[in-house]
Amino acid sequence: KRRGATAAVLLSDAGTVVTYSTGNHGLAVLKAGTSLGRKVEVYVPESISSAKERPLLAADAQLQYFPTFAEAQAAAAARRCEAGVRVIDPFGHPDVVLGQLSVGLELVDDLVNHGLADSNVTIPVPVAGAGLITGVAVPVWAAKQAGVLGPNIQVVGVQPGGTDAAARAIEKLRAGRDAVQLFPAGEFNTDCDALAITEASLSALTLSVLIDPQFVRSMHRIDKLELARARQYTSFQIGTQVEPAAALPTAYALAHHGEAEAFVLPVTGKNVSWATRHIYDDLVARADSAQYREISRAALLAPLKATSTGEAEFARGAVLRGPVVHR
């Protein structure tokens, strides 16, 4: 987010920068704008995560709250025609994508320097408005065209099952239909708010990359339990708590570990609230508890299944009659 925001601020001489965000992009624009002497206004939904609101408030951000993310987005869009004002969208803005291209360029260098240029490598990238995956996929494609990387370096997109507008858009476009009506009424995944978008967030620029298999091989949806387990695993490996969205690449790798020699796993954010952590950790705890109960039940029934038919009938009868004392 900081790369994209910094590029967008540097490429404008506007005195006032306006953006809308669920947190991370707003903080990135704020830091880039204030460091360059710009006035920065950040529009946020009232449902903003406390973990993302706190750093904005600590940095004295001029926050304006709106009932929904869509209303924050619309309010920012209304400022576009004002002189001296630059609106920087969090998704698909060309200047933001330019900054995120630096991720892909560095990634290409890392693959070459680690001797993986000709290996079977998969790069799963979280997708919302598709700015980051565009910034990764285009340099990888260019390096493959130039012969710097081999043909088996592949980029794939990953989304949570309930916040998968980009995947729905691609399915519609590939079927020859318009990418509209992507969202069921009221859809907004606050548990995974780093990937919460509206239809207007999917730009022609990023969709043109997502729809082309030369850039993005495929799109994948991750269910919530898989994501919860991956969030715990990634947090343990990184040594700090990460957002659910940041664990999507790990979730993909865990589910497809036999399909590649190596995975490149971008970790994209660590502003996670206690409430969100509790939701995902509780999901894992309940699933593990249910699994343990099933294992325990199977262990208790195993002796019955192992006996002969007659012994099993006697055992069942003993259970019905009550405890049997063996002398």
HELIX and SHEET records of a PDB file:
HELIX    1   1 ARG A    2  LEU A   10  1                                   9    
HELIX    2   2 ASN A   24  SER A   35  1                                  12    
HELIX    3   3 SER A   50  ALA A   58  1                                   9    
HELIX    4   4 PHE A   69  ALA A   77  1                                   9    
HELIX    5   5 PRO A   94  ASN A  113  1                                  20    
HELIX    6   6 GLY A  131  GLN A  145  1                                  15    
HELIX    7   7 ALA A  165  ARG A  174  1                                  10    
HELIX    8   8 THR A  190  LEU A  195  5                                   6    
HELIX    9   9 GLU A  199  SER A  201  5                                   3    
HELIX   10  10 ALA A  204  LEU A  210  1                                   7    
HELIX   11  11 LYS A  224  ILE A  238  1                                  15    
HELIX   12  12 PRO A  244  ALA A  247  5                                   4    
HELIX   13  13 LEU A  248  ALA A  255  1                                   8    
HELIX   14  14 TRP A  274  ALA A  306  1                                  33    
HELIX   15  15 THR A  309  ARG A  321  1                                  13    
SHEET    1   A 4 GLN A  62  PHE A  66  0                                        
SHEET    2   A 4 LYS A  39  PRO A  45  1                                        
SHEET    3   A 4 THR A  16  TYR A  20  1                                        
SHEET    4   A 4 VAL A  85  VAL A  87  1                                        
SHEET    1   B 4 SER A 218  ILE A 222  0                                        
SHEET    2   B 4 ILE A 153  PRO A 160  1                                        
SHEET    3   B 4 VAL A 121  PRO A 126  1                                        
SHEET    4   B 4 ALA A 262  PHE A 263  1                                        
END                                                                             
